[in-house]
């Protein structure tokens, strides 16, 4: 059988070794276990897979959910092929539903300034929060990457950090003077008051490593304080890229700074620029 518990466990282990996020691991396992439940012990055939995808559509599942389920199956097929097991060729030629392009959410320069002015720097957690937000905005780090940072990964004087990104790919990210000052203040006056023996840079109030879920709550609190609409923590990464491009940075440089393997992943930010240019045109041109 193509989809069974042993193969799913093996794929999960492979993805974990390649640096896949906890979210990806959980989503792929859930998708594959749902396929296995649908098959009820039968072999996966082209017709059975089509029936399963049609069922997801009838159940009102989003296109992205359906596309992810197909991606999980293809990943499982590649895993079994690497183990020299038989995998049908048609699995890799199936196309998922066409996905709508969603423009990334980001903060304006003025909104970013309000957000970064929100943390109370009189206590260790406020110092931590400011250092975290400044670093996310200054570097374009993924939230999971920021949570995974250790103190030893930072070169504060050189204003850079060594990061282990998606797929176990290491890169160097840069940050500016504002983030440098916030991190230095946190390391000097904040972290020692909550630190245990962990090497983690960002700690929770109990001295453990900060989690991505905690970062979501931290951002939501300061968005409320600053009177901003709720956005995901990933929006600070989008903000980083958008502000760089608006400031004149070229797309290739932004690609490198974001750690994107393909330029196509970075090109979505050109749509943001185009949308803003249209808004400026409509506002400024007398016959727009």
C-alpha positions as CSV (number, residue, x, y, z in Angstrom):
1,X,0.0,0.0,0.0
2,X,1.2,3.5,-0.8
3,X,-0.4,5.2,2.2
4,X,0.3,3.4,5.4
5,X,1.5,4.3,8.9
6,X,5.1,3.1,8.4
7,X,5.5,5.3,5.3
8,X,3.9,8.3,7.0
9,X,6.3,7.9,10.0
10,X,9.3,7.7,7.6
11,X,8.3,10.8,5.7
12,X,7.8,12.7,8.9
13,X,11.3,11.8,10.0
14,X,12.8,12.8,6.7
15,X,11.0,16.2,6.7
16,X,12.1,16.8,10.3
17,X,15.7,16.1,9.4
18,X,15.4,18.5,6.4
19,X,14.2,21.3,8.8
20,X,10.5,21.3,8.1
21,X,8.4,23.4,10.4
22,X,6.2,21.9,13.1
23,X,3.2,23.2,11.3
24,X,4.2,21.4,8.1
25,X,4.9,18.2,9.9
26,X,1.5,18.3,11.6
27,X,-0.4,19.3,8.5
28,X,1.2,16.6,6.3
29,X,0.6,13.9,8.8
30,X,-3.0,15.0,9.2
31,X,-3.6,15.1,5.5
32,X,-2.1,11.6,4.9
33,X,-3.9,10.0,7.8
34,X,-7.2,11.4,6.4
35,X,-6.4,9.9,3.0
36,X,-5.6,6.5,4.7
37,X,-9.0,6.7,6.5
38,X,-10.8,7.4,3.2
39,X,-9.1,4.4,1.5
40,X,-10.1,2.0,4.3
41,X,-7.3,-0.3,3.6
42,X,-7.6,-0.2,-0.2
43,X,-4.8,0.7,-2.5
44,X,-4.5,4.3,-3.8
45,X,-5.5,4.4,-7.5
46,X,-5.9,7.3,-9.8
47,X,-9.7,7.0,-9.6
48,X,-9.7,6.7,-5.8
49,X,-7.5,9.8,-5.4
50,X,-9.7,11.8,-7.8
51,X,-12.7,10.7,-5.7
52,X,-11.0,11.8,-2.5
53,X,-10.1,15.2,-3.9
54,X,-13.7,15.6,-5.1
55,X,-14.9,14.8,-1.6
56,X,-12.7,17.5,-0.2
57,X,-14.2,19.9,-2.6
58,X,-17.8,18.8,-1.8
59,X,-17.0,19.3,1.9
60,X,-16.1,22.9,1.2
61,X,-12.4,22.6,1.8
62,X,-10.4,25.5,0.6
63,X,-8.3,25.2,-2.5
64,X,-5.1,25.6,-0.5
65,X,-6.1,22.7,1.7
66,X,-6.8,20.4,-1.3
67,X,-3.5,21.5,-2.9
68,X,-1.6,20.7,0.4
69,X,-3.2,17.2,0.6
70,X,-1.9,16.5,-2.9
71,X,1.5,17.9,-2.0
72,X,1.6,15.6,1.0
73,X,0.8,12.6,-1.2
74,X,3.5,13.5,-3.7
75,X,6.0,13.9,-0.8
76,X,5.1,10.5,0.4
77,X,5.5,9.1,-3.1
78,X,9.0,10.6,-3.4
79,X,9.9,9.2,0.0
80,X,8.9,5.7,-1.1
81,X,10.7,6.1,-4.4
82,X,13.9,7.0,-2.5
83,X,13.4,3.7,-0.6
84,X,13.2,1.9,-4.0
85,X,9.6,1.1,-3.5
86,X,7.1,1.0,-6.3
87,X,5.2,4.3,-6.9
88,X,2.8,5.0,-9.7
89,X,4.0,7.6,-12.2
90,X,0.6,9.3,-12.4
91,X,0.9,10.5,-8.8
92,X,3.6,13.0,-9.8
93,X,1.7,14.3,-12.9
94,X,-1.5,15.2,-11.1
95,X,-2.2,18.9,-10.8
96,X,-4.0,20.5,-7.9
97,X,-6.5,23.3,-8.0
98,X,-5.4,26.7,-9.3
99,X,-4.7,28.9,-6.3
100,X,-5.7,32.5,-6.0
101,X,-2.8,34.9,-5.5
102,X,-3.0,36.5,-2.1
103,X,-1.1,39.7,-1.6
104,X,0.9,39.7,1.6
105,X,-0.3,41.8,4.5
106,X,2.2,44.4,5.8
107,X,2.5,47.4,8.0
108,X,3.0,50.9,6.7
109,X,6.1,52.8,7.8
110,X,3.9,54.8,10.2
111,X,2.2,51.7,11.6
112,X,5.5,50.0,12.1
113,X,6.8,53.0,14.1
114,X,3.7,52.9,16.3
115,X,4.1,49.1,16.8
116,X,7.7,49.4,17.8
117,X,7.0,52.3,20.2
118,X,4.5,50.1,22.2
119,X,6.6,47.8,24.4
120,X,7.3,49.1,28.0
121,X,11.0,49.0,28.4
122,X,11.0,49.2,32.2
123,X,10.8,45.5,32.6
124,X,12.6,42.4,31.2
125,X,9.7,41.2,29.1
126,X,9.2,44.6,27.5
127,X,12.9,44.7,26.6
128,X,12.6,41.2,25.2
129,X,9.5,42.2,23.2
130,X,11.1,45.3,21.7
131,X,14.3,43.3,20.8
132,X,12.1,40.6,19.1
133,X,9.9,43.0,17.1
134,X,12.9,45.2,16.1
135,X,14.8,42.1,14.9
136,X,11.9,40.6,13.0
137,X,11.3,43.9,11.2
138,X,15.0,44.6,10.6
139,X,16.0,41.2,9.3
140,X,13.0,39.6,7.7
141,X,13.4,36.5,9.8
142,X,10.6,33.9,9.9
143,X,9.1,33.8,13.4
144,X,10.3,30.1,13.7
145,X,13.8,31.2,12.8
146,X,13.8,34.0,15.4
147,X,12.5,31.6,18.1
148,X,15.3,29.1,17.1
149,X,18.1,31.7,17.6
150,X,20.7,31.1,20.3
151,X,22.7,34.0,21.8
152,X,25.8,32.6,20.2
153,X,24.2,33.0,16.7
154,X,24.4,36.8,17.0
155,X,27.2,39.1,16.1
156,X,25.9,42.2,17.7
157,X,28.9,44.4,16.8
158,X,28.7,43.2,13.2
159,X,24.9,43.5,13.2
160,X,24.2,40.1,11.8
161,X,23.0,36.7,12.8
162,X,23.5,33.1,11.6
163,X,20.2,31.5,11.0
164,X,19.1,27.9,10.2
165,X,16.2,28.3,7.7
166,X,13.8,26.1,5.8
167,X,15.2,22.8,4.6
168,X,18.2,23.1,6.9
169,X,19.7,25.9,4.8
170,X,21.9,28.3,6.8
171,X,22.2,31.9,5.9
172,X,23.3,35.2,7.4
173,X,20.7,37.9,8.1
174,X,21.5,41.6,8.7
175,X,19.9,44.1,11.1
176,X,20.4,47.8,11.7
177,X,21.3,50.1,14.6
178,X,17.8,50.2,16.1
179,X,17.6,46.4,16.4
180,X,21.2,46.4,17.6
181,X,20.4,48.8,20.4
182,X,17.2,46.9,21.4
183,X,19.0,43.5,21.5
184,X,21.9,44.9,23.5
185,X,19.5,46.4,26.0
186,X,17.6,43.1,26.3
187,X,20.8,41.1,26.7
188,X,22.2,43.5,29.3
189,X,19.1,44.4,31.4
190,X,16.4,42.0,30.4
191,X,17.5,38.4,29.7
192,X,19.7,38.0,32.8
193,X,16.6,38.5,34.9
194,X,14.7,35.6,33.3
195,X,17.5,33.4,32.0
196,X,18.2,29.9,33.0
197,X,21.0,27.8,31.5
198,X,19.3,27.7,28.0
199,X,21.3,29.2,25.1
200,X,18.1,30.5,23.5
201,X,18.1,34.2,22.7
202,X,14.4,34.9,23.3
203,X,13.0,33.4,26.5
204,X,9.5,33.2,28.0
205,X,8.7,34.4,31.5
206,X,9.6,31.0,32.9
207,X,13.1,30.9,31.3
208,X,12.2,28.5,28.5
209,X,12.6,29.2,24.8
210,X,9.9,31.4,23.3
211,X,7.5,29.7,20.9
212,X,5.9,30.9,17.7
213,X,2.5,30.8,19.5
214,X,3.8,33.1,22.1
215,X,5.1,35.5,19.4
216,X,1.6,35.6,17.9
217,X,0.2,36.6,21.3
218,X,2.9,39.2,21.8
219,X,2.3,40.8,18.5
220,X,-1.5,40.8,19.0
221,X,-1.1,42.6,22.3
222,X,1.0,45.4,20.8
223,X,-1.2,45.7,17.8
224,X,-4.1,46.4,20.1
225,X,-2.0,48.9,22.1
226,X,-1.0,50.7,18.9
227,X,-4.6,50.7,17.5
228,X,-3.6,48.5,14.5
229,X,-5.5,45.8,12.7
230,X,-4.7,42.2,13.6
231,X,-2.1,40.7,11.3
232,X,0.0,37.5,11.6
233,X,3.6,37.6,12.9
234,X,4.7,36.8,9.3
235,X,3.5,40.3,8.4
236,X,6.7,41.7,9.8
237,X,8.6,39.6,7.3
238,X,6.3,41.0,4.6
239,X,6.8,44.5,5.9
240,X,10.6,44.0,5.8
241,X,10.5,43.0,2.1
242,X,8.0,45.6,1.1
243,X,9.8,48.5,2.7
244,X,13.2,47.4,1.2
245,X,11.7,47.3,-2.3
246,X,10.0,50.6,-1.8
247,X,13.3,52.0,-0.7
248,X,15.0,50.9,-3.9
249,X,16.4,47.5,-3.2
250,X,16.5,45.0,-6.1
251,X,14.5,41.8,-6.1
252,X,17.5,39.5,-6.1
253,X,19.0,41.1,-3.0
254,X,15.6,40.8,-1.2
255,X,15.5,37.2,-2.3
256,X,18.8,36.5,-0.6
257,X,17.9,38.3,2.6
258,X,14.6,36.5,2.9
259,X,16.3,33.1,2.2
260,X,14.0,32.3,-0.7
261,X,15.3,29.4,-2.8
262,X,13.4,30.7,-5.9
263,X,13.0,34.2,-7.1
264,X,9.3,33.4,-7.9
265,X,8.7,33.3,-4.1
266,X,9.9,36.9,-3.8
267,X,8.1,38.2,-6.8
268,X,4.8,38.5,-5.0
269,X,6.1,41.7,-3.5
270,X,6.2,43.3,-6.9
271,X,2.4,42.9,-6.9
272,X,2.3,44.9,-3.7
273,X,4.3,47.7,-5.3
274,X,2.1,47.6,-8.4
275,X,-1.0,47.9,-6.4
276,X,0.3,50.9,-4.5
277,X,1.5,52.5,-7.7
278,X,-2.0,52.2,-9.1
279,X,-3.4,53.8,-6.0
280,X,-1.0,56.7,-6.2
281,X,-1.8,57.1,-9.9
282,X,-5.6,57.2,-9.3
283,X,-5.1,59.8,-6.6
284,X,-2.6,62.0,-8.4
285,X,-3.6,62.0,-12.1
286,X,-6.4,64.4,-12.9
287,X,-7.9,62.1,-15.5
288,X,-7.4,58.8,-13.8
